[in-house]
Amino acid sequence: VNFVLEEAGDVQRARVTVSNAGARTEIVYTYAEGTDVYVHYDIPAPGAANDGLRILRARADDDALHLTVEGLGGHRYPLHVRTPHQVGEAAGVTVAQPADADAVLTIRFDGPATRYVRREITVPLR
């Protein structure tokens, strides 16, 4: 049957309308898994400054993950990547692939420790 894809922020839903449904109707969805990034944040104490990684943009295409991120100079931040692909390395980025877990990129930021530094990173996906 035909479906309508509805998007609300990062969430996508497929709306299916079935005409003349029988006593039992089964709908099977098939999809190609995509690539996503996430971090585990520690909530700062009240009044404390937030010094965490800022993910400004994350976009995957057929062969690479393109990131725009900000972090404090002199810091390294972990960024988790959920993907069906093998994640490669990039300049200033190391990759760990734990068994049965998402890949973890460790992103290094150069510059003053008191200021956020922006990086544009392209990580190969194989």
N, C-alpha and C positions, 0 to 999 in steps of 0.2 A: 504494500500500500504506500501511498505517498505520505510524506511527513513534512512538518514545518519545524525548522530549527529556530529556537528562541534563545536569545542571549541576554543575560542580566549580569553585567560586570564580568567576572571570570567564569561564571557558570553558564553552561549550555544545556538546554533541554530539547528533546525531540518530542513534538506533539503529534500523535498518531490518531487519525479518525478512521474508524472501521465501520463501513456500511454493511448492513445485513449480517451482523455478527451472529454466530451460532451459539449454542448453549455453552460452548467452551471456545475461547479465542486465545491463541498464544502469539505473543509478539517477541521476536528475537532481535536484539540489537547486535550489530557487529561494528567495531570501530578500530581504528589504528591508534595505538597508544602514542601520546605525544611526549614532549619534554617539558619539565617544570623545574623551577628552582625554589628553595625555601631556606630559611634560617631558624635556628632555635634561639629565641631572644630571652635574655634575663631582664626582668622588669626592674628599672632603676628604682632606688629608694625615693620616697617623696622628697622633692627639692633637688635631687641629684641630676647631673647632666647626663644625657643619653650619649654614649660613645659607640653605639652599635653600627653595624654595616647598613648602609642605605642602598636598597636595590631600586634604581630609577627606571630601568628597562631591561627586560629579558625577552629575547626572541630567538626561536630556533628555526632553521631552514633545513634543507636536505642534508647538509654536511657540516654545519657549525652552529654553535650557540653564541649569540651576540649579546653581550652584557654591557650596561652602563651602570656603574656602581660608584659609591663614595665611601671612603673610610678615613680615619685619622692617620696622618703620616706616622711612619714608624711602627704601625700596627699590622697584624695579620688577622684575617677573619675567615672562618669556615663558611662555605656556602654549599648546601646540599643540592644535588642534581638527581632528579628522578627521570630516567630515560631508558628506552629499550636499547640504546646505542652505547658503544664504548666511548668514554670521554677521554680526549687527548689533553696534552699540556699546552700552555701558552706562556709567554714571557711574564715572570713575576707570579706565576700560578703553578702550584703543585697539585697533583691529583692522588687521592687514595680511593681504592675501590674495595671496601670491606666485603667479605663473603656474605651473600644474602642481605645486602643493605644498599642504599643509594650511594652513589659516588659523592665524595667530599672534595671540593676545591678549596685550597687555602690560598687566599689572595693577599699579596703583599702590597702595602701602600708606602711610597717614599714621600718625604716632605716633612714639614714641621708637625710635631706631635700635637699641637694645639689647634690645627686647622684640618678641615675635611678636604680630601684630595679626590678629584673625579678621575675615573679610569674607564676607558672603552676597551673591552676585552673580547677577542674572538677565540673561542675554544673549539677545536675540531671535534666532530662527532663521527664515529666510524661504525 
